[in-house]
Amino acid sequence: QPATARMIEPAGDRTVDAASLAPGARVRVASGEVLPADGTLASAEGAFDESLLSGESRPILRRAGDAVLAGSLCSAAAIEFTVTRAGPDTTLAQLARLALRAGASRPRIAALADRVAAGFVLVMLGLAAASMIYVAVADLIPGLHKRTALAATLQQVLLITAGIATILLARFLVGH
């Protein structure tokens, strides 16, 4: 939102701090400027880029009496509007608070995924260690066939899985 606004008064336009706007104030916004507050369009019509708020890429045409939102870019001719909500009460401020709240909280499913990943990492590292011990012991005991197809496949799977488990463990430790 802009820091200042052009408030329309009987003596003429006056630049004021946007935070000082109150409901009922009449504001003028030039083409290319951002609306400092939510309000009701007083001009005949205006086009507004509301992509910051809605994601809509094209300007939206509003007519007199339609709601206009803080953070919208006036993309056509200069307009006048009457403030209905300003400062922390605007739609833009409410969206910003929701985004902050969503970013600050962690979904339960993410915490569950972390616990499952930690268990998976420990199990895979244990299996990789057991496989390594098996291979080392198999060399020492005559007659133990460590090169069976099953043992070779198990070794390959465990080596790959141990690598993945190590990466998950590193991410888990760095993320906490």
Residue pairs with C-beta under 8 A, 6 or more apart in sequence:
1 18
1 34
1 35
1 36
1 37
1 70
1 71
1 90
1 92
1 93
2 18
2 33
2 34
2 36
3 17
3 18
4 15
4 16
4 17
4 18
4 36
5 15
5 16
5 17
5 18
5 21
5 27
5 29
5 36
5 37
6 13
6 14
6 15
6 16
6 27
6 28
6 29
6 30
7 13
7 14
7 15
7 16
7 21
7 25
7 26
7 27
7 28
8 26
8 27
8 28
8 80
13 28
18 36
18 37
18 86
18 87
19 86
19 87
21 27
21 36
21 37
21 83
21 86
21 87
22 83
22 86
23 83
23 84
23 85
23 86
24 82
24 83
25 37
25 82
25 83
25 86
26 42
26 80
26 81
26 82
26 83
27 35
27 36
27 37
27 39
27 80
27 81
27 82
27 83
28 78
28 79
28 80
29 35
29 36
29 74
29 78
29 79
29 80
29 81
30 74
30 78
31 74
31 75
31 76
31 77
31 78
32 73
32 74
32 75
33 73
33 74
34 70
34 71
34 72
34 73
34 74
35 48
35 68
35 69
35 70
35 71
35 72
35 73
35 74
35 81
36 70
36 86
37 70
37 83
37 84
37 85
37 86
37 87
37 90
38 67
38 68
38 69
38 70
38 83
38 84
38 85
38 86
38 89
38 90
38 91
39 67
39 68
39 81
39 82
39 83
39 84
39 85
40 65
40 66
40 67
40 68
40 81
40 82
40 84
41 62
41 63
41 64
41 65
41 66
41 67
41 68
41 79
41 80
41 81
42 64
42 79
42 80
42 81
42 82
43 64
43 77
43 78
43 79
43 80
43 81
44 63
44 64
45 61
45 62
45 63
45 64
46 61
46 62
46 68
46 74
46 76
46 77
46 79
47 59
47 60
47 61
47 62
47 74
47 75
47 76
48 59
48 60
48 62
48 68
48 69
48 72
48 73
48 74
48 75
49 59
49 60
49 72
49 73
49 75
50 56
50 60
50 69
50 71
50 72
51 57
52 71
52 72
52 73
52 92
53 69
53 71
53 72
53 91
53 92
53 95
59 75
59 76
62 68
67 84
68 79
68 81
69 90
69 91
69 92
70 85
70 86
70 90
70 91
70 92
70 93
71 90
71 91
71 92
85 91
87 93
114 172
114 175
114 176
117 168
117 172
118 169
118 172
120 165
120 168
121 165
121 166
121 168
121 169
121 172
123 165
124 158
124 161
124 162
124 164
124 165
125 162
125 165
125 166
125 169
127 158
127 161
127 162
128 158
128 159
128 161
128 162
128 165
131 154
131 155
131 158
131 159
134 146
134 151
135 146
135 155
137 144
138 144
138 145
138 146
138 151
139 146
145 151
